Amino acid sequence: MVGKRKNPADNALPPRVYRGKTQYEFHPASGGSISLCPLDSLIPVVWAKYEQANNYRNERKNLEHLINQFFLSADFMALAAETQKDYKRNSTRLLPVFGKMHPDNVKPQHIRKYMDKRGTKSKTQANHEKRFLSRVYRWGYERGITKGNPCSGVRQFKEEARDRYITDAEYEALYSVAPATVRIAMEIAYLCCARQSDVLSLTKSQLLDDGIFICQGKTGKKQIKAWTERLKKVIDLADSLPASQGVNSIYVLHQPNGNRYTRDGFNSSWAKARAKASVLHPELTFDFTFHDLKAKGISDLEGSLSEKQAISGHKSIGQTARYNRKTEIVPVVGGQKK
């Protein structure tokens, strides 16, 4: 509790504000001193500066500040570019709800309430946003910024594993109407069982004598995808992509100005191609995602699940099993080979 003022004239000053040598100074309970304004300032000005200083201190304690700190951290910078973009997008959903709260005032019941409400629109996104917030709190806890992680113990929604298999007819129909950029990306993703981010970031320096070198952005697995005639034709098609005069891009899949395609930019072309295919081929369904192309590639590979794992680069055979979506053909009674 602040004691009585020695000079009664100072009773009009805000709490913990005193006269310094040349400035009014604010001495927070946590220690230190903050200069507010010159001693000849009017009392309303002193109060205004005091409020500004208090607001600044409070902002530095809220969850928005913690998230911004995380975004500037080495941990965040070490993440893949697409993961960084996803985390930034997740934060835009969370900040309007929790941004002004002190991190330690956010409780598990608040997270549960957010999850339940967000889950009415998208259970998957609710899970993503909760995982991001948990990552931020874990980072803060390890550095003594937060007392705990309110996301711990809060159950996520059960996500149904995707089992969508793209048929050859669907693939060929979409390929036939898609622009060159989408056709190239489709073929590389399918033939190399590659993720979209690895396809869009592919550079010409990764085209080696033995095949295409790909270091998976998610797992870090390094592989050379051996050449086939079909894979070589894809690269030949990529070489014919238009470029502005004097532009020589380092990317296999590039815009006319030489830059790589962003995920959002490419997804726009992908969506238009699927919409066009739906109109021209109403007998087929195009409700699959670009990531399902990797699953089609793994499903179409010959060999056992362990052999497919070695080619796909997955860390576990369980991951490969989730991508192996082609319906198995089994014999009926009396149809087994002897």
C-alpha positions in Angstrom: 0.0 0.0 0.0 1.4 3.5 -0.9 2.0 5.7 2.1 0.8 9.3 2.6 2.5 12.0 0.6 5.0 14.3 2.4 3.9 17.2 0.2 0.0 17.6 0.4 0.1 19.2 -3.1 1.2 15.8 -4.5 -2.0 14.1 -3.4 -3.5 14.9 -6.8 -0.8 12.8 -8.5 -1.6 9.2 -9.6 -0.5 6.3 -7.3 3.2 5.7 -7.2 4.0 8.8 -9.2 6.6 11.1 -7.7 8.6 14.3 -8.5 12.0 13.5 -9.8 14.8 16.0 -10.5 13.2 17.1 -13.9 10.4 14.7 -14.5 7.4 13.1 -12.9 8.3 9.5 -12.4 6.2 6.4 -12.0 7.6 3.7 -9.7 5.7 0.4 -10.4 5.3 -2.1 -7.6 7.4 -4.5 -9.6 10.4 -2.1 -9.4 12.1 0.3 -11.7 11.2 3.8 -12.7 9.3 5.2 -15.7 9.7 8.9 -16.6 6.3 10.4 -17.5 6.6 14.1 -18.3 8.3 17.4 -17.2 7.6 18.8 -13.8 5.9 21.8 -15.2 3.2 19.6 -16.8 -0.4 20.0 -15.7 -1.9 17.3 -13.5 -4.3 16.0 -16.3 -1.2 15.5 -18.5 0.5 13.6 -15.7 -2.6 11.3 -15.3 -2.7 10.8 -19.1 0.9 9.7 -19.2 0.4 7.5 -16.2 -2.5 5.7 -18.0 -0.4 5.2 -21.1 2.5 3.7 -19.0 0.0 1.4 -17.3 -1.6 0.3 -20.5 1.8 -0.4 -22.0 2.8 -2.5 -19.0 -0.5 -4.4 -19.2 -0.1 -5.1 -22.9 3.3 -6.6 -22.3 1.6 -9.1 -19.9 -1.2 -10.2 -22.2 -1.4 -13.3 -24.4 -1.1 -11.3 -27.6 2.4 -10.2 -26.4 3.3 -13.8 -25.6 2.3 -15.0 -29.1 4.2 -12.1 -30.7 7.3 -13.1 -28.6 6.9 -16.7 -29.9 6.7 -15.5 -33.5 10.1 -13.7 -33.0 11.7 -16.8 -31.3 14.3 -19.1 -32.8 11.9 -22.0 -32.2 9.4 -20.4 -34.6 12.0 -19.5 -37.2 13.1 -23.1 -37.3 9.7 -24.3 -38.4 8.8 -25.0 -42.0 7.5 -22.0 -43.9 4.1 -23.5 -44.4 3.9 -24.3 -40.7 4.8 -20.7 -39.8 2.0 -19.5 -42.1 -0.5 -21.9 -40.5 0.4 -20.7 -37.0 0.0 -17.1 -38.1 -3.4 -18.0 -39.5 -4.3 -19.8 -36.3 -3.4 -16.7 -34.2 -5.9 -14.5 -36.1 -8.7 -16.8 -34.7 -7.4 -16.9 -31.2 -6.4 -13.3 -30.5 -9.9 -11.7 -30.7 -10.9 -14.2 -27.9 -7.8 -14.5 -25.7 -5.4 -11.7 -26.8 -6.1 -9.2 -24.1 -6.1 -11.8 -21.3 -3.1 -12.4 -19.0 -1.7 -15.8 -20.1 -2.0 -17.2 -16.5 -5.7 -16.2 -16.4 -6.6 -18.5 -19.3 -7.9 -21.7 -17.8 -8.7 -25.2 -19.2 -12.4 -24.4 -19.1 -11.8 -21.4 -21.3 -10.0 -23.5 -23.9 -12.9 -26.1 -23.7 -15.5 -23.5 -24.3 -13.6 -22.1 -27.2 -13.1 -25.6 -28.7 -16.8 -26.4 -28.4 -17.9 -23.2 -30.1 -15.3 -23.4 -32.8 -16.0 -27.0 -33.3 -19.5 -26.3 -34.5 -18.0 -24.9 -37.7 -14.8 -26.9 -38.0 -13.6 -29.5 -35.5 -10.3 -29.9 -37.5 -9.5 -26.2 -37.3 -10.4 -26.1 -33.6 -7.9 -28.9 -33.1 -5.2 -27.0 -35.1 -5.8 -23.8 -33.2 -5.6 -25.6 -29.8 -2.4 -27.3 -30.8 -0.9 -24.0 -31.8 -1.9 -22.3 -28.6 -0.5 -25.3 -26.6 2.8 -24.9 -28.5 3.0 -21.2 -27.5 2.3 -22.0 -23.9 4.9 -24.7 -23.8 7.4 -22.3 -25.2 6.5 -19.7 -22.6 6.5 -22.2 -19.7 10.0 -23.4 -20.5 11.2 -19.8 -20.3 9.4 -18.9 -17.1 6.9 -16.6 -18.8 3.8 -18.6 -17.9 3.0 -20.7 -14.9 1.5 -23.6 -16.9 -0.3 -24.7 -20.0 -4.1 -24.5 -19.9 -4.4 -26.6 -23.0 -3.0 -29.6 -21.2 -5.7 -32.2 -20.5 -8.2 -30.5 -22.8 -9.4 -33.2 -25.2 -9.3 -32.6 -28.9 -12.1 -33.6 -31.3 -11.7 -37.0 -32.9 -10.7 -36.5 -36.5 -11.9 -39.1 -39.0 -9.0 -40.4 -41.0 -9.3 -39.6 -44.7 -9.9 -42.6 -46.9 -10.5 -40.8 -50.2 -8.8 -42.6 -53.1 -8.6 -40.7 -56.4 -9.5 -43.1 -59.2 -7.6 -43.1 -62.5 -10.7 -41.7 -64.3 -11.0 -38.8 -61.9 -7.3 -38.1 -62.1 -7.2 -38.1 -65.9 -10.4 -36.0 -66.2 -8.9 -33.3 -64.0 -5.5 -33.5 -65.7 -7.1 -33.0 -69.1 -8.7 -29.7 -68.2 -6.1 -28.3 -65.8 -3.5 -25.6 -66.8 0.1 -26.6 -67.2 1.1 -25.5 -63.7 -1.5 -27.7 -62.1 -0.7 -30.6 -64.4 3.0 -30.4 -63.5 2.3 -30.2 -59.8 -0.2 -33.1 -60.0 2.3 -35.4 -61.7 5.2 -34.6 -59.4 3.0 -35.1 -56.3 1.6 -38.3 -57.6 4.7 -39.9 -59.1 7.0 -38.9 -56.2 4.5 -39.2 -53.4 5.3 -35.7 -52.5 3.6 -33.0 -50.3 2.4 -29.8 -51.9 5.0 -27.7 -50.1 7.8 -29.9 -51.4 6.5 -29.6 -55.0 6.1 -25.8 -55.0 9.6 -25.3 -53.5 11.3 -27.7 -55.9 14.3 -26.1 -57.6 16.1 -27.0 -60.8 19.3 -27.7 -58.7 17.4 -30.7 -57.3 17.2 -32.3 -60.7 20.1 -34.8 -60.6 21.4 -37.4 -63.0 19.8 -40.2 -60.9 16.5 -38.5 -60.3 14.8 -35.7 -58.3 16.3 -35.0 -54.9 13.6 -34.2 -52.4 14.1 -33.4 -48.7 10.7 -33.7 -47.1 9.9 -30.4 -45.3 7.8 -32.2 -42.7 10.0 -35.2 -41.8 13.4 -34.1 -43.1 13.7 -37.4 -45.0 16.1 -37.2 -48.0 15.5 -39.2 -51.1 16.2 -39.3 -54.8 13.2 -40.1 -56.8 14.5 -42.2 -59.7 13.7 -41.1 -63.2 11.0 -42.7 -65.3 9.9 -41.7 -68.8 6.7 -40.2 -67.3 8.7 -38.2 -64.7 11.0 -36.9 -67.4 8.1 -35.7 -69.5 6.8 -33.7 -66.5 10.1 -31.8 -66.2 10.1 -31.2 -70.0 6.7 -29.7 -69.6 8.0 -27.5 -66.7 10.8 -26.3 -69.0 8.2 -25.0 -71.4 6.5 -22.8 -68.8 6.4 -19.1 -70.0 8.8 -16.6 -68.5 9.2 -12.9 -68.9 12.0 -11.7 -71.1 15.4 -12.1 -69.4 13.9 -14.2 -66.6 15.6 -17.5 -65.7 13.8 -19.0 -62.7 15.5 -21.3 -60.2 12.2 -23.1 -59.6 10.8 -26.0 -61.5 7.2 -24.7 -61.1 7.4 -20.9 -61.5 5.4 -17.8 -62.4 6.3 -15.7 -65.5 8.3 -13.4 -63.2 10.4 -16.3 -62.0 9.0 -16.5 -58.5 7.7 -19.7 -57.0 3.9 -20.2 -56.5 2.6 -19.5 -53.0 0.3 -22.1 -51.5 -2.7 -19.8 -51.7 -1.9 -18.8 -55.3 -1.6 -22.3 -56.4 -4.6 -23.5 -54.5 -6.7 -20.9 -56.4 -5.6 -22.5 -59.7 -6.3 -25.9 -58.3 -9.8 -25.0 -57.2 -10.6 -23.5 -60.6 -9.4 -26.7 -62.3 -11.6 -28.9 -60.1 -14.6 -26.6 -60.7 -14.1 -26.8 -64.5 -13.7 -30.6 -64.4 -16.9 -30.9 -62.4 -18.8 -29.1 -65.1 -17.3 -31.1 -68.0 -17.5 -34.4 -66.2 -20.7 -34.4 -64.0 -20.5 -38.2 -63.8 -17.4 -38.0 -61.7 -16.6 -36.5 -58.2 -13.8 -34.1 -57.6 -14.1 -33.6 -53.8 -10.5 -34.6 -53.2 -7.7 -32.4 -52.0 -4.2 -31.9 -53.5 -2.8 -33.9 -50.6 -4.9 -36.8 -51.6 -2.6 -37.1 -54.7 0.2 -38.3 -52.4 -2.1 -40.9 -51.0 -3.0 -42.0 -54.6 0.7 -42.4 -55.4 1.3 -44.5 -52.3 -1.8 -46.6 -52.9 -0.8 -47.3 -56.5 2.8 -48.4 -55.6 3.4 -52.1 -56.0 4.7 -54.1 -53.1 4.1 -54.6 -49.4 3.3 -51.9 -46.8 6.9 -51.9 -45.6 8.2 -51.5 -49.2 5.8 -48.6 -49.7 7.0 -47.0 -46.4 10.6 -47.1 -47.7 9.5 -45.2 -50.9 7.2 -42.8 -49.2 9.7 -41.7 -46.6 7.3 -42.1 -43.7 8.8 -42.5 -40.2 6.4 -45.3 -39.3 4.5 -48.0 -41.1 1.3 -46.7 -39.5 1.7 -43.4 -41.4 2.0 -45.3 -44.6 -1.0 -47.4 -43.8 -3.1 -44.2 -43.5 -2.1 -43.2 -47.0 -2.7 -46.7 -48.5 -6.3 -46.2 -49.5 -7.0 -48.4 -52.6 -9.6 -50.9 -51.8 -8.0 -54.3 -51.5 -9.2 -57.1 -53.9 -9.5 -60.4 -52.1 -10.6 -63.8 -53.3 -13.9 -65.3 -52.6 -14.5 -68.8 -51.3 -13.2 -71.2 -53.9 -11.3 -68.5 -55.7 -8.0 -68.8 -53.8 -4.9 -69.9 -55.6 -3.6 -73.3 -54.7 
